[in-house]
Amino acid sequence: MNKDQVKGRAEEAKGKVKEVTGKILNDDEMELEGNVEKKVGKVKAGFGDLKDDI
């Protein structure tokens, strides 16, 4: 695992927590932020996976 994979997976987890918290608190903005962070984390992790394959 490289640094990009770790950072991406951490950001993905943080986004998921924020998204769930937003749902629980009925805070649409927080839920959206979490969803975006989760997606960005997936992209970063995917980039890390690609770098690892090369």
SETOR-416289 format. One record per residue: residue in one letter; x negated, y negated, z negated of N, C-alpha, C in turn. Coordinates in steps of 0.05 Angstrom, whole numbers, padded with zeros to 5 digits, always signed. Example, Ala and Ser with C-alpha at 12.3 -4.5 7.8 and 13.67 -1.06 7.14 Angstrom:
a-00264+00114-00156-00246+00090-00156-00264+00066-00156;s-00257+00045-00142-00273+00021-00143-00258-00001-00157;
// end
This chain:
m-00017+00024+00000+00000+00000+00000-00018-00025+00000;n-00011-00043+00017-00026-00068+00018-00011-00091+00004;k-00024-00113+00002-00013-00136-00013+00013-00146-00002;d+00016-00146+00025+00041-00155+00037+00064-00137+00031;q+00059-00111+00030+00080-00092+00023+00089-00096-00006;v+00070-00100-00024+00077-00104-00052+00093-00130-00056;k+00083-00152-00044+00097-00177-00047+00125-00176-00035;g+00127-00163-00012+00153-00161+00001+00173-00145-00015;r+00164-00123-00026+00182-00106-00042+00189-00121-00068;a+00171-00136-00080+00177-00151-00104+00197-00173-00098;e+00194-00187-00076+00213-00208-00068+00240-00196-00062;e+00240-00172-00050+00265-00159-00043+00280-00152-00069;a+00266-00142-00089+00278-00135-00115+00288-00160-00129;k+00272-00181-00128+00281-00206-00141+00306-00217-00128;g+00307-00215-00101+00331-00224-00087+00355-00208-00094;k+00352-00181-00097+00374-00164-00104+00385-00171-00132;v+00367-00176-00151+00375-00185-00178+00391-00211-00177;k+00380-00230-00161+00394-00256-00159+00421-00253-00145;e+00423-00235-00125+00448-00231-00111+00469-00219-00130;v+00461-00199-00145+00479-00186-00164+00488-00206-00186;t+00469-00221-00196+00475-00241-00216+00495-00261-00206;g+00492-00270-00181+00510-00288-00168+00538-00276-00166;k+00540-00250-00160+00566-00237-00158+00579-00236-00186;i+00563-00229-00206+00574-00227-00233+00584-00254-00243;l+00568-00275-00238+00575-00302-00247+00594-00316-00228;n+00601-00303-00207+00619-00315-00186+00606-00341-00175;d+00580-00340-00171+00565-00363-00161+00557-00356-00132;d+00572-00366-00113+00567-00360-00085+00540-00369-00075;e+00531-00392-00085+00505-00403-00076+00482-00385-00086;m+00483-00376-00110+00463-00358-00121+00463-00331-00106;e+00487-00322-00101+00490-00297-00086+00477-00299-00058;l+00482-00321-00045+00471-00325-00018+00440-00328-00020;e+00430-00343-00039+00401-00345-00043+00389-00317-00047;g+00401-00301-00063+00391-00274-00068+00391-00257-00043;n+00412-00260-00027+00414-00245-00003+00391-00253+00017;v+00386-00279+00018+00365-00289+00036+00338-00279+00026;e+00333-00282+00000+00308-00272-00011+00304-00243-00006;k+00325-00227-00008+00323-00199-00003+00315-00193+00026;k+00327-00208+00044+00321-00204+00072+00292-00213+00078;v+00283-00235+00067+00256-00244+00071+00236-00223+00060;g+00243-00212+00037+00226-00191+00025+00224-00166+00043;k+00247-00159+00056+00246-00136+00074+00228-00142+00098;v+00229-00166+00108+00212-00174+00131+00183-00173+00122;k+00176-00184+00099+00148-00184+00090+00139-00155+00086;a+00155-00138+00074+00148-00110+00070+00144-00096+00096;g+00161-00102+00115+00159-00091+00142+00133-00099+00156;f+00126-00125+00153+00101-00135+00163+00077-00120+00151;g+00079-00116+00124+00058-00101+00110+00056-00072+00120;d+00079-00060+00125+00080-00033+00136+00066-00032+00163;l+00072-00052+00180+00060-00054+00206+00030-00057+00204;k+00021-00074+00187-00008-00078+00183-00021-00052+00173;d-00007-00038+00156-00018-00013+00145-00021+00008+00167;d-00002+00008+00186-00003+00027+00208-00026+00022+00228;i-00033-00004+00230-00054-00011+00250-00081-00006+00239;
// end
